[in-house]
């Protein structure tokens, strides 16, 4: 796929994550009841970065977990013949807490729906909010993120690629033509 544009460089990503951290704190009146849960794969390092910013702002540790939604996807048979389950790793109970689901890109809303289903197995959260680095539109389900780093109107056949240093060796958001 040919590169159409670099939408965010490392500095733009960092600014967006800092703004998301501030918005989370404002909406939730601090960090005392928060748990951040990153959707595997790139949502998890983004959740860790947001937690780091919250720690800098509030001088308070926020638990960060990772959620594998593989078996909760409604397109499981299309994804892999023999999918591998990587268990959820959340360091505390979510019962009664405000859970911030973190993902890199929201597109159709199906990943967020699968994450909501997966969270049910971890307990009953008091509230669940969704934070995404990029909202590209084209929702197929009535799901809307609470916190967005950047809105990017795209054509349905375009592709957004979020790169994080932990997996890709760099931090960026790129748009590719189909």
ZAKE-834024 format. One record per residue: x negated, y negated, z of N, C-alpha, C, CB in turn. Coordinates in pm, whole numbers, padded with zeros to 5 digits, always signed. Glycine has a CB too. Layout:
BEGIN
XYZXYZXYZXYZ
...
end
This chain:
BEGIN
-00083+00119+00000+00000+00000+00000-00087-00124+00000+00095+00000+00121
-00061-00216-00088-00140-00340-00089-00103-00435+00024-00124-00411-00222
-00204-00497+00081-00184-00594+00188-00119-00719+00130-00318-00629+00257
-00009-00761+00192+00060-00883+00148+00016-01003+00232+00213-00865+00158
+00001-00981+00364-00038-01092+00451-00083-01040+00587+00078-01192+00469
-00173-01113+00650-00204-01091+00791-00115-01187+00868-00358-01113+00824
-00024-01131+00946+00076-01211+01017+00025-01264+01150+00201-01129+01040
-00059-01186+01217-00114-01227+01346-00257-01176+01355-00028-01172+01465
-00347-01265+01395-00482-01221+01426-00488-01195+01577-00589-01328+01383
-00605-01166+01627-00619-01132+01769-00571-01245+01860-00764-01099+01800
-00606-01368+01828-00566-01481+01912-00415-01501+01911-00637-01609+01866
-00354-01486+01797-00207-01500+01788-00137-01389+01867-00162-01496+01640
-00192-01268+01861-00134-01159+01940-00145-01189+02089-00205-01025+01908
-00261-01238+02131-00282-01267+02273-00188-01378+02321-00429-01308+02298
-00171-01481+02240-00077-01589+02276+00066-01536+02287-00083-01703+02172
+00106-01452+02193+00242-01396+02196+00263-01310+02320+00268-01312+02069
+00165-01229+02357+00178-01145+02475+00181-01228+02603+00063-01044+02482
+00104-01336+02606+00107-01426+02723+00244-01491+02735-00003-01535+02711
+00300-01535+02622+00433-01597+02625+00539-01496+02670+00469-01654+02485
+00529-01373+02621+00624-01268+02662+00614-01246+02812+00596-01136+02585
+00492-01241+02866+00474-01221+03011+00542-01333+03089+00323-01216+03047
+00525-01457+03046+00588-01571+03114+00741-01561+03104+00540-01704+03054
+00791-01524+02988+00937-01511+02970+00994-01401+03058+00970-01484+02823
+00923-01290+03068+00967-01180+03155+00976-01229+03299+00870-01059+03144
+00874-01299+03345+00873-01349+03483+00985-01450+03507+00738-01412+03515
+01007-01538+03412+01114-01637+03427+01251-01571+03434+01111-01738+03312
+01278-01479+03342+01409-01416+03336+01435-01329+03459+01420-01331+03209
+01329-01272+03517+01346-01178+03627+01306-01236+03762+01265-01054+03601
+01282-01366+03768+01249-01435+03893+01131-01370+03964+01370-01437+03986
+01025-01346+03887+00904-01288+03944+00888-01143+03901+00908-01297+04095
+00791-01077+03963+00751-00943+03920+00780-00834+04021+00607-00942+03888
+00841-00867+04133+00851-00770+04242+00931-00644+04209+00913-00835+04360
+01026-00652+04118+01109-00535+04087+01083-00480+03947+01256-00571+04100
+00972-00519+03885+00945-00480+03746+00866-00351+03735+00871-00590+03676
+00896-00277+03629+00816-00163+03583+00808-00177+03432+00880-00023+03627
+00687-00177+03378+00668-00183+03234+00648-00043+03180+00548-00274+03196
+00719-00009+03073+00707+00123+03013+00683+00105+02864+00835+00210+03039
+00563+00142+02820+00528+00130+02679+00571+00253+02603+00378+00108+02663
+00631+00230+02487+00671+00341+02401+00548+00388+02324+00787+00299+02303
+00519+00516+02340+00401+00572+02276+00413+00553+02127+00383+00721+02311
+00326+00497+02067+00184+00493+02086+00139+00350+02113+00114+00552+01966
+00167+00258+02026+00112+00123+02043+00185+00038+02146+00112+00053+01912
+00301+00079+02189+00371+00006+02293+00299+00013+02427+00511+00058+02309
+00228+00123+02450+00161+00139+02579+00046+00040+02600+00108+00280+02590
-00048+00024+02505-00152-00077+02529-00095-00218+02536-00258-00070+02418
+00012-00245+02463+00075-00376+02472+00135-00397+02611+00184-00392+02364
+00198-00292+02666+00253-00300+02802+00141-00325+02904+00329-00170+02838
+00028-00259+02887-00085-00282+02978-00134-00427+02971-00200-00186+02945
-00136-00483+02853-00182-00622+02837-00083-00720+02900-00201-00656+02688
+00046-00693+02884+00147-00779+02947+00133-00769+03099+00292-00738+02903
+00113-00649+03151+00095-00631+03295-00027-00705+03345+00083-00482+03329
-00133-00707+03267-00254-00780+03305-00227-00930+03315-00367-00754+03203
-00148-00981+03222-00114-01123+03227-00024-01155+03346-00044-01166+03097
+00069-01065+03374+00156-01084+03491+00072-01083+03618+00266-00974+03498
-00026-00994+03624-00116-00988+03740-00192-01119+03756-00216-00871+03725
-00236-01178+03645-00307-01307+03650-00216-01420+03696-00365-01340+03514
-00091-01417+03653+00003-01524+03685+00056-01512+03827+00118-01524+03585
+00096-01391+03866+00165-01368+03993+00077-01310+04103+00280-01277+03971
-00045-01271+04069-00133-01201+04164-00061-01078+04222-00178-01298+04278
+00005-01004+04134+00081-00887+04175+00065-00778+04069+00231-00922+04197
+00041-00656+04116+00032-00542+04025+00172-00500+03983-00043-00424+04091
+00190-00477+03855+00315-00424+03802+00286-00284+03748+00375-00518+03690
+00361-00183+03793+00337-00048+03742+00361-00042+03591+00428+00053+03815
+00274+00035+03524+00286+00053+03379+00289+00201+03349+00168-00016+03304
+00388+00241+03271+00400+00380+03231+00405+00393+03080+00524+00442+03293
+00402+00518+03037+00405+00549+02895+00517+00648+02869+00268+00605+02847
+00589+00627+02760+00706+00708+02730+00692+00770+02591+00835+00624+02739
+00705+00902+02586+00704+00973+02458+00850+00999+02420+00622+01107+02467
+00890+00949+02305+01030+00964+02263+01048+01072+02157+01081+00832+02210
+00946+01151+02131+00948+01247+02020+01077+01328+02015+00831+01340+02031
+01116+01392+02123+01232+01482+02120+01364+01408+02134+01220+01583+02230
+01361+01278+02144+01483+01199+02154+01518+01130+02022+01470+01096+02264
+01433+01146+01923+01456+01083+01793+01571+01151+01720+01329+01087+01707
+01652+01073+01649+01761+01134+01573+01715+01182+01435+01876+01034+01557
+01588+01156+01402+01531+01204+01276+01420+01306+01301+01478+01086+01194
+01429+01377+01413+01323+01470+01454+01289+01570+01344+01364+01545+01580
+01388+01623+01277+01361+01724+01174+01286+01664+01055+01491+01788+01126
+01295+01532+01036+01223+01467+00926+01081+01429+00964+01298+01343+00882
+01052+01421+01094+00922+01372+01140+00816+01480+01133+00933+01319+01282
+00845+01598+01187+00745+01705+01188+00814+01839+01206+00641+01683+01301
+00757+01942+01145+00816+02075+01158+00799+02126+01301+00752+02172+01058
+00683+02100+01361+00655+02144+01498+00607+02024+01579+00550+02259+01500
+00699+01937+01623+00657+01818+01698+00594+01855+01831+00775+01724+01721
+00498+01772+01873+00430+01792+02000+00487+01696+02102+00278+01773+01986
+00522+01748+02219+00573+01663+02326+00458+01623+02417+00684+01734+02406
+00446+01493+02435+00353+01439+02534+00442+01382+02642+00254+01330+02472
+00431+01432+02762+00525+01395+02867+00518+01247+02903+00500+01478+02990
+00624+01200+02964+00627+01062+03012+00534+01050+03132+00772+01019+03050
+00471+00936+03141+00382+00911+03253+00418+00775+03312+00232+00915+03208
+00500+00777+03415+00541+00653+03482+00499+00668+03628+00699+00627+03468
+00416+00575+03680+00353+00593+03810+00443+00567+03931+00236+00504+03819
+00570+00542+03909+00660+00516+04022+00802+00548+03979+00648+00368+04071
+00892+00543+04073+01033+00564+04039+01087+00439+03968+01116+00595+04166
+01179+00461+03876+01242+00348+03809+01379+00318+03870+01255+00374+03659
+01422+00400+03964+01555+00384+04024+01570+00245+04085+01579+00492+04132
+01670+00172+04036+01699+00040+04087+01607-00070+04038+01695+00043+04232
+01505-00036+03963+01407-00134+03914+01452-00195+03781+01268-00068+03898
+01388-00305+03745+01405-00362+03612+01294-00305+03525+01402-00519+03614
+01333-00224+03429+01237-00160+03339+01227-00244+03212+01279-00013+03306
+01105-00281+03179+01079-00352+03055+01021-00250+02958+00982-00475+03076
+01099-00208+02859+01049-00121+02753+00966-00207+02659+01166-00048+02677
+00848-00161+02623+00760-00238+02536+00729-00156+02412+00629-00278+02610
+00748-00218+02295+00714-00153+02169+00645-00254+02078+00841-00095+02100
+00579-00203+01976+00507-00293+01885+00602-00360+01787+00400-00217+01810
+00687-00284+01719+00776-00338+01617+00916-00283+01637+00724-00304+01475
+01016-00368+01622+01154-00320+01616+01202-00339+01474+01246-00395+01720
+01261-00232+01422+01308-00231+01284+01457-00193+01286+01224-00132+01195
+01487-00065+01279+01628-00022+01275+01692-00019+01413+01638+00115+01212
+01612-00008+01517+01664+00005+01653+01669+00149+01701+01801-00056+01661
+01637+00242+01614+01647+00384+01650+01541+00427+01750+01636+00470+01526
+01422+00370+01743+01319+00402+01842+01362+00353+01980+01183+00339+01803
+01417+00233+01987+01463+00180+02116+01576+00266+02172+01510+00034+02101
+01667+00311+02087+01776+00398+02132+01720+00529+02188+01874+00427+02016
+01622+00586+02119+01560+00709+02166+01490+00686+02300+01459+00762+02062
+01426+00570+02316+01359+00538+02443+01460+00526+02556+01279+00408+02430
+01576+00467+02529+01681+00458+02631+01724+00597+02675+01803+00379+02578
+01739+00688+02579+01776+00825+02613+01667+00893+02696+01802+00906+02485
+01541+00872+02658+01429+00932+02731+01420+00878+02873+01298+00906+02657
+01449+00750+02891+01443+00689+03025+01543+00752+03121+01467+00539+03016
+01657+00797+03070+01759+00857+03157+01703+00973+03238+01877+00904+03073
+01606+01043+03182+01546+01155+03252+01454+01114+03366+01470+01238+03157
+01424+00986+03376+01333+00937+03480+01407+00873+03598+01237+00837+03421
+01538+00861+03589+01614+00798+03696+01703+00688+03641+01521+00742+03803
+01779+00629+03730+01873+00524+03689+01813+00387+03721+02010+00541+03760
+01768+00320+03617+01710+00186+03633+01820+00087+03668+01635+00142+03505
+01785-00017+03741+01881-00123+03770+01916-00200+03644+01826-00218+03876
+01814-00230+03564+01831-00298+03435+01721-00250+03341+01826-00455+03451
+01750-00255+03213+01649-00224+03112+01647-00339+03013+01679-00086+03040
+01527-00390+02989+01508-00497+02892+01405-00450+02790+01462-00630+02961
+01410-00508+02671+01323-00467+02562+01233-00582+02519+01406-00416+02442
+01103-00555+02516+01004-00652+02469+00933-00592+02348+00901-00689+02581
+00924-00669+02240+00855-00623+02120+00760-00731+02071+00956-00585+02008
+00651-00689+02012+00558-00785+01955+00616-00845+01827+00421-00719+01927
+00679-00762+01743+00732-00809+01615+00874-00756+01595+00642-00764+01498
+00965-00848+01559+01101-00811+01520+01112-00837+01370+01211-00892+01601
+01129-00731+01294+01135-00745+01148+01275-00737+01091+01050-00640+01085
+01376-00723+01177+01514-00722+01129+01554-00585+01076+01532-00825+01021
+01664-00581+01004+01719-00460+00940+01773-00359+01039+01612-00395+00855
+01837-00406+01144+01891-00317+01246+02001-00227+01191+01945-00398+01363
+01999-00102+01233+02104-00006+01201+02189+00024+01324+02043+00124+01146
+02142-00018+01439+02213+00003+01565+02226-00132+01635+02140+00107+01656
+02327-00148+01721+02346-00277+01789+02249-00294+01906+02489-00290+01839
+02122-00308+01873+02016-00323+01973+01939-00450+01939+01920-00198+01978
+01916-00532+02042+01846-00659+02024+01741-00672+02134+01945-00781+02026
+01618-00707+02096+01515-00723+02201+01540-00848+02285+01375-00730+02138
+01501-00840+02411+01512-00953+02503+01393-01048+02488+01521-00904+02647
+01278-00994+02452+01155-01072+02441+01087-01036+02309+01059-01046+02562
+01055-01137+02229+00997-01115+02096+00873-01203+02080+01100-01144+01984
+00765-01141+02037+00643-01217+02010+00654-01296+01881+00524-01124+02003
+00707-01233+01776+00719-01301+01647+00832-01236+01567+00584-01294+01567
+00919-01319+01513+01023-01273+01420+00966-01284+01279+01156-01357+01434
+00975-01174+01204+00921-01171+01069+01027-01115+00975+00791-01086+01062
+01095-01200+00900+01190-01148+00801+01114-01068+00695+01272-01265+00735
+01158-00946+00671+01089-00860+00575+01190-00803+00477+01013-00747+00648
+01137-00755+00366+01217-00673+00276+01219-00533+00335+01160-00673+00128
+01324-00461+00308+01338-00327+00367+01223-00234+00327+01471-00266+00326
+01168-00253+00208+01063-00163+00162+00922-00209+00203+01070-00150+00012
+00910-00323+00270+00780-00365+00320+00748-00290+00450+00778-00518+00344
+00623-00296+00490+00580-00227+00611+00498-00320+00698+00499-00100+00576
+00527-00317+00828+00449-00394+00927+00356-00294+00996+00543-00469+01032
+00230-00331+01007+00132-00247+01075+00069-00325+01189+00023-00197+00975
+00095-00282+01312+00032-00343+01429-00091-00260+01462+00130-00350+01552
-00203-00327+01470-00328-00260+01505-00371-00308+01643-00438-00288+01400
-00410-00212+01727-00462-00244+01860-00601-00183+01873-00367-00191+01973
-00687-00253+01942-00826-00211+01953-00838-00071+02011-00904-00310+02039
-00748-00032+02100-00755+00100+02164-00745+00215+02063-00646+00113+02268
-00670+00196+01955-00652+00301+01855-00714+00268+01720-00505+00328+01837
-00720+00139+01687-00757+00099+01552-00888+00020+01544-00648+00018+01494
-00946-00014+01657-01071-00089+01658-01056-00238+01639-01158-00037+01553
-00934-00287+01624-00910-00431+01611-00767-00462+01651-00938-00479+01466
-00740-00590+01675-00606-00637+01708-00555-00723+01594-00606-00716+01842
-00446-00683+01532-00387-00763+01425-00248-00709+01392-00478-00761+01299
-00173-00791+01320-00043-00750+01265-00048-00783+01118+00079-00821+01337
-00025-00682+01034-00034-00700+00889+00095-00658+00822-00153-00620+00831
+00125-00723+00711+00241-00691+00629+00192-00631+00498+00328-00818+00603
+00249-00516+00463+00211-00446+00341+00329-00438+00246+00158-00305+00372
+00300-00451+00116+00402-00432+00012+00420-00283-00012+00363-00506-00120
+00538-00248-00058+00563-00107-00088+00508-00071-00224+00713-00075-00082
end
